[in-house]
């Protein structure tokens, strides 16, 4: 019996064809999620150097963020959350799909409850908290369901593949302070592999 694996290049090709076809959101997420689910079932599709914390090479020895592909309307990254890693509530300003390759991660989603009249203030309410397991995909829908917090409460690294409609490097996004309501702009300034 021969086992067929789904290679990273195949995933990039399939996602590029999908994005180039300018699908509606439902088709993008339905097909894109099925491709991502296939990819994350084959951890060896992503080189090992992009499935470990960056160590002394990166901004945080416990974390790793690696760009794997940049294309028109498509960016793919590998994100490694080390034990105890945490990122506060933030948004993305683009559609996204996050597939957990191994271990698991706690994702807390928030609804914005204020009237959005101020750029520097927001009232967030917890919508749901989920332990996203290996093989599962989480969707990010701009301005609808994209504000989340990520926590690796385990004692092992978690590897995720992130797929976005835009490269997050230089994309102005928002970080939310849950206690004060303060909203601060931020952007990814670099990837650990470039």
C-alpha positions in Angstrom: 0.0 0.0 0.0 1.4 3.4 -1.0 0.8 6.4 1.1 0.5 9.7 -0.8 1.6 12.8 1.1 0.8 16.4 0.3 3.9 18.4 -0.3 4.3 22.1 0.6 4.8 23.0 -3.1 1.5 21.3 -3.9 -0.2 23.3 -1.2 1.3 26.6 -2.5 0.1 25.7 -6.0 -3.4 24.8 -4.9 -3.8 27.9 -2.7 -2.4 30.2 -5.5 -4.9 28.8 -8.0 -7.7 29.2 -5.5 -6.7 32.8 -4.6 -6.1 33.8 -8.3 -9.7 32.7 -9.0 -11.0 35.4 -6.7 -13.4 33.1 -4.9 -16.1 34.3 -2.5 -15.3 33.9 1.2 -17.2 30.6 1.6 -15.4 28.9 -1.3 -12.0 30.4 -0.1 -12.4 29.0 3.4 -14.0 25.7 2.3 -11.3 24.7 -0.2 -8.5 26.5 1.5 -9.2 24.7 4.8 -9.3 21.3 3.1 -5.9 22.0 1.5 -4.5 23.2 4.9 -5.9 20.2 6.7 -4.0 18.0 4.2 -0.8 19.9 4.7 -0.8 19.9 8.5 -1.3 16.1 8.5 2.2 15.9 6.9 4.6 17.7 9.3 7.6 16.7 7.1 6.1 18.9 4.3 7.7 21.9 6.2 11.5 21.7 6.8 12.4 21.0 10.4 14.2 24.3 10.8 10.8 26.0 10.5 9.2 23.8 13.1 11.4 24.7 16.1 11.7 27.8 18.2 14.2 30.3 16.7 16.5 30.2 19.7 19.3 32.7 19.5 18.4 33.5 15.9 15.1 35.1 16.7 13.4 37.8 18.7 12.4 35.3 21.4 14.3 32.1 22.1 11.0 30.4 23.0 9.2 31.4 19.8 9.6 31.2 16.0 7.9 33.0 13.1 9.1 32.0 9.6 7.9 33.2 6.2 7.5 30.2 3.9 5.8 31.8 0.9 5.0 35.3 -0.4 2.8 35.7 -3.4 0.1 38.1 -4.7 -2.7 37.8 -2.2 -1.1 34.9 -0.4 1.4 34.7 2.5 2.2 31.4 4.3 4.1 31.3 7.6 5.2 28.7 10.2 4.7 29.9 13.8 6.2 28.0 16.7 4.7 28.7 20.1 7.1 27.6 22.9 6.0 26.4 26.3 4.2 29.2 28.1 4.2 31.4 24.9 1.4 34.0 24.9 0.2 36.8 22.6 -2.4 39.3 23.8 -5.7 40.0 22.0 -4.9 41.3 18.4 -6.4 41.5 15.0 -5.1 40.7 11.5 -6.7 43.1 8.9 -6.8 40.2 6.4 -8.5 36.8 6.0 -6.6 34.0 7.5 -6.5 30.3 8.2 -4.4 28.7 11.0 -3.7 25.0 11.0 -2.2 23.3 14.1 0.4 20.8 13.0 1.3 19.3 16.4 0.6 19.6 20.2 -2.3 22.2 20.5 -2.9 25.8 21.4 -5.5 27.6 23.4 -7.2 30.3 21.3 -9.5 32.9 22.9 -11.8 34.7 20.5 -13.3 38.1 21.3 -16.3 40.1 20.1 -15.9 43.9 19.9 -18.8 45.5 21.8 -18.1 49.2 21.5 -19.4 51.4 18.6 -15.9 51.6 16.9 -16.0 55.4 17.0 -12.5 55.6 18.5 -9.4 54.2 17.0 -7.6 54.1 20.3 -10.2 52.4 22.4 -12.2 49.1 22.3 -14.4 47.1 24.5 -13.9 43.4 24.0 -15.9 40.4 25.3 -14.8 36.8 25.3 -16.8 34.9 22.7 -15.2 31.5 23.1 -12.1 29.7 24.3 -10.9 26.6 22.4 -8.1 24.2 22.6 -7.2 23.8 18.9 -5.9 20.3 18.4 -3.5 19.0 15.8 -5.2 18.7 12.4 -7.7 21.4 13.1 -8.0 24.8 11.3 -9.1 28.1 12.8 -10.5 30.8 10.4 -10.0 34.6 10.7 -12.6 36.8 9.1 -11.7 40.5 9.1 -14.0 42.8 11.1 -16.2 39.8 11.9 -14.3 37.1 13.8 -10.6 37.8 13.9 -9.6 39.2 17.3 -7.9 36.5 19.3 -5.4 35.7 22.0 -3.1 32.7 21.7 -1.6 30.7 24.7 0.5 27.6 24.7 -0.1 26.3 28.3 1.7 23.0 27.6 5.3 22.0 28.2 6.0 21.4 24.5 6.3 23.6 21.4 3.2 24.0 19.2 3.7 24.3 15.4 1.1 26.1 13.3 0.9 27.0 9.6 -0.7 30.4 9.0 -2.2 31.3 5.6 -3.1 35.0 5.0 -4.4 37.2 2.2 -1.6 39.6 2.9 1.9 39.4 4.3 1.7 40.5 7.9 5.2 42.1 7.7 4.5 45.9 7.7 0.7 45.5 7.8 -0.6 47.8 10.5 -2.8 45.9 13.0 -4.2 46.4 16.5 -3.3 45.0 19.9 -6.0 45.3 22.5 -5.6 45.8 26.2 -8.4 43.9 27.9 -8.2 45.8 31.2 -8.0 49.4 30.0 -9.6 49.2 26.5 -6.5 50.8 25.0 -5.8 49.9 21.4 -2.3 50.2 20.1 -1.2 49.8 16.5 1.6 47.4 15.7 3.1 45.5 12.8 5.3 42.5 12.3 8.7 44.0 11.5 10.6 40.8 10.5 10.5 37.1 10.2 13.0 34.9 12.0 14.3 33.5 8.8 14.8 36.8 6.9 
